[in-house]
Amino acid sequence: MVYITGDTHSEFERFSSRRFPQQKEMTRADYLVICGDFGGVWDNSSQQRYWLDWLEQKPFTTLFVDGNHENFDLLQQLPCREWQGGQVHVVRENILHLMRGEIFTFAGRSWFAMGGGASHDMPDGILDPEEPDFALKCRRLRRRRARFRVKGESWWPQEMPSQAEYSRALENLERAAWQVDCILTHCAPSRLLSQIDPALSPDPLTDFLEDVDRRCRFEHWFFGHYHRDLVLENRYILQQEGLYKLD
């Protein structure tokens, strides 16, 4: 049994027994998949540890691809191991980060995972704490309630895949003869963006996913990022807070 949902941003209340009663029939061999912006590895705070403990006690296994709102410095410090044919970061024994470009086999299906995404909610830019006038700029921006991020605190350049991650993805897809059952990403292929929101623009990652879309045979493509619940062309499933059950 697999349920797929969208961005959580460290807010996991939707997985309570009251809101997600289906979990009463689930075991660790069943999966909850989050399509990016997991947010559970963010600041090592007591609140974060509380929610990870809470999620760890759930009967299912939680899987997630990364989005653009992740603390990549902390994420990349986690133990890495092979799981179901691909590489994962182990947050807890039953909470796993599906690393970029990997192909996994679970719940009777093959899954290509490619996290990452460009942040679009910071029109006032990114501040670097290493700049000599950082404190002054930060005060000014906060005074006028600007929408900005701080490098290494609320934004990380690793939000977009590296060339090595793109290469790893292509190698694994070649090895799989460009055929998987499902694709898990945070972003959509470029050609779908105008259908989601005419204001969206392609970027290197969505263009890469467009190439995957053209070349790969698959049944379902799940993604988040755009904060809507929407099904496109019967097989591209955009998730926000809904839970899509894949039998």
Number of C-alpha atoms within 10 A of each C-alpha: 17 18 18 26 25 29 27 20 16 18 13 16 14 14 17 13 12 10 10 12 11 11 20 11 10 17 13 12 13 18 22 22 25 30 29 31 26 26 21 23 21 19 14 10 9 9 12 17 14 11 16 18 12 14 21 17 11 18 17 22 22 23 22 27 25 29 30 25 24 25 24 19 14 12 18 12 10 15 11 15 11 11 16 11 12 19 19 24 19 20 19 16 9 18 22 21 25 26 22 25 23 22 26 20 15 15 14 9 10 19 23 27 25 29 29 26 25 21 16 9 10 12 11 11 12 16 21 17 14 9 9 9 11 13 14 9 14 18 11 11 16 11 9 8 9 14 13 18 20 15 14 14 14 14 21 19 12 16 19 18 19 14 9 11 17 15 13 15 20 17 15 16 20 12 11 14 12 15 17 20 16 19 22 27 28 29 26 28 22 20 15 18 17 12 10 17 10 9 8 14 12 17 14 13 22 22 15 16 19 18 13 17 17 9 13 18 15 17 13 16 22 25 29 28 24 19 13 15 17 15 14 12 7 10 13 18 23 28 25 21 16 15 19 18 11 10 8
